């Protein structure tokens, strides 16, 4: 008998399973694919034998739940941390200006480097400063009330021009929220700036994994779960969730096997969850809100050059189609170098094949990085995640961990953690789901009732 069945072996499901195992409950994770990790896994490139992530991911000092999760797994040391935030920003012609933290407290720690920032005029810097000051004055209640308005609208009301929004605010919002300022809820975007950049002088320091995500948290989480008596089953697709009244009776796998547990955590993407639920249940709150959630793709273009092309671990790009570039491993003067161009909110690129994407981005990269113009492109590969994250659009309603089905709980980066669809949100959602399970089962033990929401 299983105490808790977790449907979906992404990061949220793995984090939840670790919590269940730590609570001394019998847990089994069911994942439809042959591998686990969801949107956060890595694979070995056949030609280079490098571990390549399905999408470029970073951590920040403010992503405390994810970092604590790695500490529990014993892999936190596999992230290389900046001592303080420093982000090179490179324009289309190759001109570079770094945004770097000073010793001043938040929110002033970026003031000195911003004053020297080359990509804005003095008057535009003043406009940005005023809007940033306005963000510092938005309290939690005011922020929540902005959930139905776009961040682009809010920015224009605070003196930001279309060019400033594109070249400054979208520089952060697009990779953080996987959508533009005009598509993002003002509440969610303001949260990003308050939590990530304005809360403390250290919160925004960035950490980049030096191993693939599967080595960083997928494989260690599987070992952690199994080491505590749990089980993880890959290639175990869910056909349907059988519900009788306000209780899940069983989960049926594609091969017909029925899984019976005391509680179930659905750690599935919204669309997959809706497909698994009975239609009458899927049409009720909070599930019907999931049908209105829009997703957006992320594309990563991996390029191998005949020598070093970058003197940074990562950089943001403005004024071109190149958004962010990461260098997974630093090359020496004679070695080939691998860089990754990461494109968020990448809808307009999804119809392009690998050759078209490389032909589009390579000339722009070579103009912005002079060394790249002197190197031969040895090979390339493209990884597309068509539904990488949900879009935190104005009016989106994110469900909590509890549902009206007394023994069915939700986990996933899309749930109402307060955070955007990040690894931090995934881990927090797993914690919230297990906390809700333990509360509900304690109530059941005391009262004989698994109370729904």
N, C-alpha and C positions, 0 to 999 in steps of 0.2 A: 504494500500500500504506500502511495506517495502522499506526503503531507501537503507539499506545494508543487504543482506542475507549472513550469515557466515555458510559455509558448514564444519562441524567438530567441536566438542566441547572439543577438547584437550586444553592444556594450551595456545597454540598459538591462537586458536579460542576465548577462553575466554578473553585473554588479548586484542585481537582486539575488541571484543564486548564491553569491558569496555571503550576503547578509543572512539568507535563510539557513545556510549551512552553519554559520557562526551561531545562530540561535538554537542549534541542535535539532533542527527539523529535517526530515527527509525530503530532498529536493531533486527533481530531474528537469533538465533543460531539453527542449525539443527544437531542433533547427532543421529547416527544410533543405538547406544547401549542404554540400559535403564539408564545408568549412564554416567556422564561426567568426563573429566579429561584426556582422551587419555591414554598416558603412565605414567601419574602421578596422580593416584587416590589411595584410600585406601578402605578397606572393614573390616568388623568386623569378627574376627575369632570366629567360633561357640562355640568352647570349652572354650577358655580363655576369650572371649569377649574383646580382645584387638583389637585396630585399627591397621591393618597390611597394609603396602604399597605394591603395586604391584611390586615395585622395590625400592631399597634403594637409596635415593637422599639426597644430601647435598647442602649447599650454601657456598660460599666463599665471603670474603669482596670485591673481585673484581667483583662479579656478581651483579653489581649495579642496572641493570634494574629489575632483579627479586626481589631484596630487596625493591626497590621503589614500585614495584607492590604490595608487601605485605603491605607496609606502607599505600598505598592507600586503601587497603581492611581492614586495621585495625588489621592485624594479625602478623605483624613483630615481636611482642614481644613473639611469640610462637616458636621462634628459639633460641636455646642455643648457644651462641657464645664463642669460645675460645678468651681469651684476646690477645693471639698471637699464631702463629702456633706451634703445638706440635703433632708429629705423632710417636707413638710407632711403631717400625719395629721389628718383631719377626721372628727368623729363625726356621727351622724345628725341632730343638732340644729344643726350648724354650728360647734361648738366646735373650735378648731384648736390643735394642739400640734406643734411642729417637732422632729424628730430631726436634730440637726446636729452635725457633727464639730468638735471643739475642737483645740487645738494639742498635746494630750497624745498619746503614742504608743498604738498598738494594744496591748491591747484596750480601753484606758480612754478613747479619744477621744470616745465617745458618752455617757460617764458623766454629765457635767454636764447635758446636755439630757434624758437619761433620768430624772434625779432630778426634773426639773421637768415631766415628761410628765403631762398632765392626764387621760389615759384609763385610768389604772391607780391602784389604791390603793397605799399604802406597802407593805403586806404582799405584794401581788401583784408589785410591783417587786422586792422582795427574792427572791421565788420565781424570777422570770425571771433575775435576776442570778446566782443559784446554778446554774441550768441552763446559762446561758451560760458560766459558769466551768467547769462540767463538760465542755462542748464543747471548750474550749481544752485540756483535758487528754487528749482522745482522740487517740491517735497513729494513724498510717496503718494499721498492722496491726489495731488495735482497730476502727477505722472499717470496714475491709474485712470484718471478722467480723460487722458489723451489717447486712450486705446482705440477710439473710433476715428482718429484723425491721422493723416499722413505726416511723416516727419518732414517731407519736402514742403508741405503747406506751412508747418510750424516754422521752419527755417526762413521761408520767404517773409513771414510775418515778423521775423526778427532780423530783417535787413540783409538776408543772404541772396545774392544773385544766382542765376542759373549756372554761370561758370564757376562760382565759388562752390556751389553744391556739388557740381560734377568733379572739380579738381581737389576739393578738400574733404567735404563730408562723405562723399561716396567712397573716397579712398579707404575709409574705415568701415562704413556701413555695408558696402557690397560684400567684402569677405566675412564680416561678422554676422550678417543677417541673410546673406545670399539673395539680396535684392537691393534695388536702388533706394535712395531716400524717399522718392515719390511713391514707391510701392510699400514702404515700411510703415508700421504703426509708430507714431511719435512716442508712445509709451515705451515700446521695446527699444527703439534707438536711443532714447534718452537714458534708459537703464544701462546700455552698453557704455556710454560715455561716463556716467556717474560711477558705475561699479568698476569699469576697467581703467579709467584714466583720471578721474577726479577724486576718488575716495582716499587714495594715499599715493605717495611718491614711488612706492615699490610695486603697486598692484599691476602695472602694465608691463613689467619686465617679462620678456618672452623666453620660453623654453622650447627648444627644438629636439625631438627624439633623435638619437644617433643610431637607433635600430628600427626595424620595421615594426608596425603596430601589432602584428601578430606576436612578435617576440616581446614587445613591451607590455601588452596587457591581455591579449587573447589566450595564448598558450599558458601563461602563468595563472590566469583565472580558472581555466579548465583544471589545471593541476590542483589549485586551491580547493575547488569544489569537490573534486574526487577524493582529495586527501582528507576531507571531512565527512566522507560517507555519502556524498551526492553523486549524481550521474549526469552525463552530458551525452545526448544522442543526436548526431548529425544525420543528414539524409532522412529526416523524419518529418515530412510535410504534413501540415494540418489540413484535413478536409473540411471539418466543421466543428463548431462548438454547440453541443446539445444542451438546451436550456428548458427546464420545466418550472414554470412559475417564476420565482425570483432566485433560482439556484441553478448553477451549472451541474448537470448530471454527469457529463463526460466530455472529453475531447476525442474526436475520431480522427485517426491518421489516414493518410491517403491509401494505405494498404488495408484499411478496415479495422485496425487495432483500436480498441477503445481504452482511453486512459482515464482512470478514475482517481481523483485526489480530493483532499479536504478543501483546498483553495487553489485558484488558478490566477496566474499573472500573465496577461497578454502583453508581451513586449514586441508587438508587431507594428509595422507601418500602418497608418490609418486605413488605407485602402484594403490591405490584406485582412485587417481585423473586421472591417465591414463585410467582406466577402465570406468570412468564416461564421459570422453571426446569423441567426435566423432573420429573414427580412423584416419581420414584425418588430424584432428587438432593435435591429439596425436603424429603423425609422424613428426610434424614440430618443429622448435626451438621455445622456449627453452624446450618444453615438451619432445622431443625425448631423451634429455640427462637424463631424469629421469629413463628411462628404463634401463640405464646402471649403475644406482646407486645400489650398493650392500648393504645389511643390515646384521647386526650381532645380535645374541641373548644375553640376560642377564638372568642369573638364580640366584634366591635368595633362600637359604636353611635356613629355620627357625628351630631352635632347642631350646627346653625347657629342662633345667636341674633342678635337685633336690636341687640346691643351687647355690651360686655365683661361676662363673668360670672365670671372667675377672675383672680386676681393671682399665679398660679404657672404654671410650665411643666408641672408634673405634681404630683399629690398622691395619697396613699393614703387610703382611706375605711374607717372601721370602724363596725360597728353597723348597716349597711344593705346592700342588694344592690349598691350601687355599690362597685366594688373599687378601681380606679385610674382617674384622669381625666388626660388629656393635652391640652395646648393647643398644637397644631402651630405656629400663628403668632399672636403677640401682636397684639391689636386696639388701635387708638387709641380715644379716647372716643366717636367717632361711627361707627366701623366695625362691621360684623357680626363675630361671633366664632364660630369653629369649635372645638369641643371633642370629644374622643373618650373614650367610656366603654369601658374594656377589661375584658372578663370572661373570666377563665381558668377552667379546670375547669368549663366552662359546660354540662354535660350537661342540667341541669334547664331550661335556656332554649332548647334547640335546637328544640323543637316550637312555639315562639312565633314569630309573624310579626313584621314590622317594626312595625306599629301596636301590637301587644300589648307588644313590648319597650319601645317608647318610652313607652307608657302606664304601664308598670311602673316604669321608671327615672326618668322626668322628674320626678314629684312628689318622689321621694327626693332627686334632685339639687337641686331648688329649695329643699327644707328645709335641705340642708347648705350650699348656696351662696346666700345671701340675694340677691345681684345677679341670679342666674338667675330668681328669682321676679318680677323687675321687667322681664324681657325677653320678647319674643315668640319663640316657636320658629318659625323661618322654613322650615326643611326638615330632613330627616333621611335617613340611609341606614344600612343594616345589612350588615355583612360577616361571614359565618360560615365558619370553617374547621373542617369536621366532624372531621377527623383531623389536627389541628394538630401534635401532638407525641406521642411515645410516653410512657407513664406509667412512671416509674421505681419500680415497685411492689416490695415485698419479694420476693426470689427471682428477679427478672428477670435473665437472662443476656444480656449484650450481646456480639455477636461482634467480633472484631478485624478488621483489614484483610485478613489472609491467609485463604484458604479451602483446603479439600482439593483444589480444582480449581486446578492449578498456575498457570494464567494468568488466573484470575478473582479480583478483589480487590473489597473492599467499602468504600464511603464513605457517610457520612450521619450526621446528628446523633445517630442511635440507636446507632451503633457504640461500641465501648468506648474512648472518649476520656477517661473519668473525669468529664467535664462533663455537666450536664443538657442537654436538647434545646434548644440555643441556637445563635445564629449562631457563637459561639465554638467550640462542639462541631462544627458543620458544617465550619468552616475547618480545625480540627485533624484531622478525619477525612480531609479531602482531602489534607492533608500526609502523614498516615500511609499512606494508600493508595499515593501516588506513591513514597514512600520504599520501601514493600514491592515495588512494581513494579520500581524501579531495582535493588534488591538481587536480586530474582529473575532479572531479565534479565542482570545481571552474572554470576550463577551459571550461567545458561544459556550465556552466551558462553564461560565458562571450562570448563564441564563437559559442556555439551550437555544439561543437565537443568533443567527448570523445576520445582523441588521444591515440592510442596504443603506445607501445614501439617503 
